[in-house]
Amino acid sequence: MNPKARRKARELAVQAIYSWQLSGDPMAEVEVHFMTDQDMEGADTDYFRELLSGVASQVKSLDARLSALTSRPLDDVDQIDKAILRLAAYELSARQTPYKVVINEAIELAKVFASDDSHKFVNGVLDQMAPRA
Protein backbone atom coordinates (compact mmCIF):
# COMPACT_ATOMS: atom_id res chain seq x y z
CA MET A 1 0.00 0.00 0.00
CA ASN A 2 1.45 3.33 -1.11
CA PRO A 3 0.13 6.26 0.99
CA LYS A 4 0.77 8.79 -1.80
CA ALA A 5 -1.14 6.66 -4.30
CA ARG A 6 -4.03 6.34 -1.82
CA ARG A 7 -4.04 10.10 -1.22
CA LYS A 8 -4.20 10.75 -4.98
CA ALA A 9 -7.02 8.19 -5.28
CA ARG A 10 -8.94 10.01 -2.52
CA GLU A 11 -8.41 13.40 -4.19
CA LEU A 12 -9.76 12.08 -7.48
CA ALA A 13 -12.58 10.22 -5.72
CA VAL A 14 -13.77 13.37 -3.95
CA GLN A 15 -13.88 15.17 -7.29
CA ALA A 16 -15.73 12.26 -8.91
CA ILE A 17 -18.23 11.99 -6.04
CA TYR A 18 -18.81 15.74 -6.26
CA SER A 19 -19.41 15.43 -10.02
CA TRP A 20 -21.77 12.49 -9.41
CA GLN A 21 -23.75 14.47 -6.82
CA LEU A 22 -24.18 17.46 -9.11
CA SER A 23 -24.80 15.63 -12.38
CA GLY A 24 -26.98 12.76 -11.17
CA ASP A 25 -25.23 10.59 -13.76
CA PRO A 26 -24.67 6.93 -12.90
CA MET A 27 -21.46 6.46 -10.91
CA ALA A 28 -20.17 4.03 -13.57
CA GLU A 29 -20.32 6.84 -16.16
CA VAL A 30 -18.57 9.27 -13.82
CA GLU A 31 -15.89 6.65 -13.16
CA VAL A 32 -15.27 6.06 -16.87
CA HIS A 33 -15.09 9.81 -17.46
CA PHE A 34 -12.49 10.23 -14.72
CA MET A 35 -10.48 7.20 -15.77
CA THR A 36 -10.23 8.48 -19.35
CA ASP A 37 -10.15 12.27 -18.93
CA GLN A 38 -8.26 12.86 -15.68
CA ASP A 39 -4.59 12.39 -14.91
CA MET A 40 -4.65 9.14 -12.94
CA GLU A 41 -0.86 8.82 -12.86
CA GLY A 42 0.33 8.04 -9.37
CA ALA A 43 -3.16 7.14 -8.14
CA ASP A 44 -4.18 3.76 -6.76
CA THR A 45 -6.85 3.21 -9.42
CA ASP A 46 -8.23 0.08 -7.76
CA TYR A 47 -8.75 2.05 -4.57
CA PHE A 48 -10.30 4.92 -6.54
CA ARG A 49 -12.80 2.51 -8.11
CA GLU A 50 -13.59 0.89 -4.76
CA LEU A 51 -14.25 4.27 -3.14
CA LEU A 52 -16.63 5.31 -5.90
CA SER A 53 -18.57 2.06 -5.99
CA GLY A 54 -18.68 1.88 -2.20
CA VAL A 55 -20.03 5.40 -1.78
CA ALA A 56 -22.57 4.93 -4.57
CA SER A 57 -23.83 1.58 -3.28
CA GLN A 58 -23.99 2.67 0.36
CA VAL A 59 -25.01 6.31 -0.03
CA LYS A 60 -28.31 5.93 1.84
CA SER A 61 -26.77 4.31 4.91
CA LEU A 62 -23.80 6.70 4.83
CA ASP A 63 -26.14 9.69 4.65
CA ALA A 64 -28.24 8.34 7.51
CA ARG A 65 -25.17 8.06 9.70
CA LEU A 66 -23.92 11.50 8.68
CA SER A 67 -27.32 13.14 9.14
CA ALA A 68 -27.38 12.03 12.77
CA LEU A 69 -24.09 13.86 13.36
CA THR A 70 -24.60 17.17 11.57
CA SER A 71 -26.22 20.23 13.04
CA ARG A 72 -28.11 20.91 9.81
CA PRO A 73 -29.86 18.77 7.22
CA LEU A 74 -27.43 16.97 4.92
CA ASP A 75 -29.17 18.62 1.96
CA ASP A 76 -27.94 21.96 3.33
CA VAL A 77 -24.30 20.84 3.58
CA ASP A 78 -22.00 22.20 0.88
CA GLN A 79 -21.62 19.70 -1.98
CA ILE A 80 -17.83 19.36 -1.67
CA ASP A 81 -18.10 18.93 2.11
CA LYS A 82 -20.74 16.26 1.53
CA ALA A 83 -18.49 14.45 -0.96
CA ILE A 84 -15.61 14.46 1.54
CA LEU A 85 -17.87 13.28 4.37
CA ARG A 86 -19.36 10.48 2.26
CA LEU A 87 -15.92 9.29 1.23
CA ALA A 88 -14.62 9.34 4.81
CA ALA A 89 -17.78 7.72 6.18
CA TYR A 90 -17.36 4.92 3.66
CA GLU A 91 -13.74 4.42 4.65
CA LEU A 92 -14.65 4.40 8.34
CA SER A 93 -17.46 1.92 7.91
CA ALA A 94 -16.22 -0.43 5.21
CA ARG A 95 -12.42 -0.33 5.25
CA GLN A 96 -9.78 -1.33 7.76
CA THR A 97 -8.17 2.10 7.47
CA PRO A 98 -7.35 3.52 10.93
CA TYR A 99 -9.79 6.28 11.87
CA LYS A 100 -6.95 8.75 12.52
CA VAL A 101 -5.76 8.29 8.93
CA VAL A 102 -9.30 8.71 7.54
CA ILE A 103 -9.94 11.88 9.56
CA ASN A 104 -6.54 13.37 8.68
CA GLU A 105 -7.03 12.63 4.98
CA ALA A 106 -10.54 14.14 5.04
CA ILE A 107 -9.25 17.29 6.75
CA GLU A 108 -6.52 17.62 4.12
CA LEU A 109 -9.08 17.15 1.33
CA ALA A 110 -11.25 19.86 2.88
CA LYS A 111 -8.28 22.23 3.06
CA VAL A 112 -7.56 21.65 -0.64
CA PHE A 113 -11.07 21.58 -2.13
CA ALA A 114 -13.51 23.22 0.29
CA SER A 115 -14.05 26.64 1.84
CA ASP A 116 -11.77 28.03 4.53
CA ASP A 117 -13.42 26.59 7.65
CA SER A 118 -14.78 23.39 6.10
CA HIS A 119 -11.98 21.31 7.57
CA LYS A 120 -13.27 22.18 11.06
CA PHE A 121 -16.79 21.04 10.16
CA VAL A 122 -15.49 17.83 8.56
CA ASN A 123 -13.29 17.13 11.58
CA GLY A 124 -16.18 17.69 14.00
CA VAL A 125 -18.52 15.32 12.17
CA LEU A 126 -15.93 12.59 11.67
CA ASP A 127 -14.68 12.81 15.26
CA GLN A 128 -18.19 11.85 16.34
CA MET A 129 -18.40 9.04 13.81
CA ALA A 130 -15.01 7.42 14.39
CA PRO A 131 -15.68 5.72 17.72
CA ARG A 132 -18.87 4.23 16.30
CA ALA A 133 -17.36 2.95 13.07
N, C-alpha and C positions, 0 to 999 in steps of 0.2 A: 504494500500500500504506500503510495507516494502522496504525502500531504499536499504538495503543491498542485498535483494533478487533481486531487479531490477538491481543493479550493477553487481551481479553475472550473471544474464540473459544477460546483455550487453556484458560482457566479453566472455561468451560462444557464443553469437551471432556473435561477431566480428570474432572469430575463425571459426565459421561455414560459414560465408559469405566469408572469405578468402579461405577456402577449396572449396567452391562452385565456386568462381572465377577461381581458379587454375585448378580444376578438370573438370569443365563444366558439372558435373552431375546435374540432376534435384534437385532443392532445397528440394523437399520432401524426396529424398534419403539421402541427407546430414543431414536433420533434424532427420530422423530415426537413422542414424549412431550416431549422437551426443546424442540423447535421450537414446540409448542403451549402447554406449561405453564410454561416458564421465561421470564424477561425477557431476550430476545435483543437488546434495544435497545443499539446501540453496538457490537455484535459483528459481525465479518466472518462472516456465516452460510455463505458458500461455503467459507471456510477451515475452519470448524467441521465442515461435512459432509465435507470432504476428510480431515480428521484422523480422524474416526470411521471412515469407510470404509477408509482406509489402515491404521489399526491393526487393524481387524477382519479385513481380507483378508490381512494380513501377520503376524498374531499369532504364528504358529509360528516364522517366521524371526526375528522381533524377540525372542521369548523365548529362542531358541537363542543369539543374540548376547549377550543380557543375562545368561543363565545362565553363560556363560563368564567373565563379569566380576564376578560377585557371590561373596561368601565363603560364602554359604549357598544352599540350593536356592531357586529362584524361588517355589516354593509356600509357602515360609516367610517371604517378604517381605510386609510389611504391604500390604494391598490398595490404599491410596491411594498409597503409594510405587510400587507396581507400575504403577498407572495413569499416574503421572507419568513413570516410566521408559519405558513403552511409547510414550507420546506423544512424548517426546524422541527415543527411538530411531527412531521413524518419521520425525520431522523430519530427523534426522541422515542417515538412509539414503535417503530418497526426495525430499527437498526441497532447494532451493538456499539454504536459510537458513544463514547463517554459524554455525559451531559455537559461537562465543562467545555469540551471541544465544540459541541453543537451550539451552545450559547455564545461562545467566543466567535465562532464563524458567523453566526447570525448578526452579532453586533458589528463585525467588520463589514458584512454585506450592507447593513443599514448605513454605515458611515460612507460607503462608496456610492450607493444607489438612492438612498432616501433623503428626506429633509434633515436639517441640522440636529434636531432632538429626537429623531426616530429611534436611534440606537437605545435611548433610555426607555422608551416605550417597549421596544422589542425585548430588552433585557428584563424589564419588569414582568412582562407576560410569561416569558420562558422560565424565569426564576420560579414562578409559581407552578409551572407545569413539570419541571424537571424531577422533583421528588416523587411525583405521581406516575412518571413514565415507566 
